[in-house]
Amino acid sequence: MKLIRPEALLEGVSPWGLLAAGLIIGTSLPVVRKGLRGLFVGMVKGVLLVGDELQGMAQKTTREWSELIEQAKQERNQKIHQSNCCGEVSDLVEEPPKEVSGVVAATCSEV
């Protein structure tokens, strides 16, 4: 009787093939299936927790960027208003009149 060497059985089989065969054989046993199920449930729970955390971080970042953009727009509009108030009036009037009777003049600080 001729004995077969174990190395000869594995010749030409890729590591992925060995992994697939091990998974198929392993998952066919009920004890292994129960253990793997618990492992997979734990993995899915972890993935869901990480996903929720990432979603919360993304919402916080979006909210902070929105607040930053809104503040920048308000400051820009305020500067535009100030330049329109002071800049255009001073551009139109070269010299203030010596007497202003019955007219109330407003400055930017009073607006």
C-alpha positions in Angstrom: 0.0 0.0 0.0 1.4 3.3 -1.1 0.9 6.3 1.3 0.0 9.7 -0.1 2.0 12.6 1.2 -0.1 15.5 2.7 2.0 18.0 0.7 1.0 16.3 -2.5 -2.7 16.9 -1.7 -2.2 20.6 -1.4 0.0 21.1 -4.4 -1.6 23.4 -7.0 -4.3 24.7 -4.5 -4.2 28.4 -3.9 -4.5 29.9 -0.4 -7.9 31.3 -1.3 -9.1 27.9 -2.3 -8.0 26.5 1.1 -9.7 29.4 2.9 -12.9 28.8 1.0 -12.8 25.1 1.7 -12.2 25.7 5.4 -15.1 28.2 5.5 -17.5 25.8 3.8 -16.5 22.9 6.0 -16.4 25.0 9.1 -19.8 26.6 8.6 -21.5 23.3 8.0 -20.9 22.4 11.6 -23.7 23.7 13.9 -21.3 24.6 16.8 -19.1 26.6 14.5 -22.2 28.3 12.9 -23.4 29.5 16.3 -20.0 30.8 17.2 -19.6 32.6 13.9 -23.1 34.1 14.2 -22.2 35.7 17.5 -19.0 37.0 15.9 -20.8 38.4 12.9 -23.5 40.0 15.1 -20.8 41.7 17.1 -19.1 42.9 13.9 -22.3 44.3 12.5 -23.1 46.1 15.7 -19.6 47.7 15.7 -20.0 48.8 12.1 -23.4 50.3 12.9 -21.9 52.2 15.9 -19.1 53.5 13.8 -21.5 54.5 11.1 -23.7 56.4 13.6 -20.6 58.2 15.0 -19.4 59.2 11.5 -22.9 60.5 10.6 -23.0 62.6 13.8 -19.5 64.0 13.1 -20.5 64.8 9.5 -23.7 66.6 10.7 -21.7 68.6 13.3 -19.1 69.6 10.7 -21.8 70.6 8.3 -23.5 72.7 11.0 -20.2 74.4 11.9 -19.4 75.2 8.3 -22.9 76.6 7.8 -22.5 78.9 10.8 -19.0 80.0 9.6 -20.4 80.8 6.2 -23.3 82.7 7.6 -21.0 84.7 9.9 -18.8 85.6 6.9 -21.8 86.7 4.8 -23.0 88.9 7.7 -19.6 90.5 8.1 -19.4 91.0 4.3 -22.9 92.6 4.1 -22.1 94.8 7.1 -18.9 96.0 5.3 -20.8 96.6 2.1 -23.4 98.6 3.9 -20.7 100.7 5.7 -18.9 101.3 2.4 -22.1 102.3 0.7 -23.1 104.5 3.5 -19.8 106.3 4.0 -18.0 105.7 0.6 -20.7 106.8 -1.8 -21.8 109.9 0.2 -18.2 111.1 0.5 -17.6 110.4 -3.2 -20.7 112.5 -4.2 -20.0 115.4 -1.9 -16.5 116.9 -2.4 -16.9 119.7 0.2 -19.5 119.8 2.9 -21.7 122.9 2.6 -20.9 125.7 5.0 -24.5 126.0 6.3 -27.2 123.4 6.3 -30.5 125.0 7.3 -33.4 122.7 8.1 -31.6 119.5 6.9 -30.4 116.8 9.2 -27.3 115.1 8.0 -26.6 111.5 9.1 -23.3 109.8 9.4 -22.6 106.1 9.3 -22.2 105.9 13.0 -25.8 107.2 13.4 -27.4 104.8 11.0 
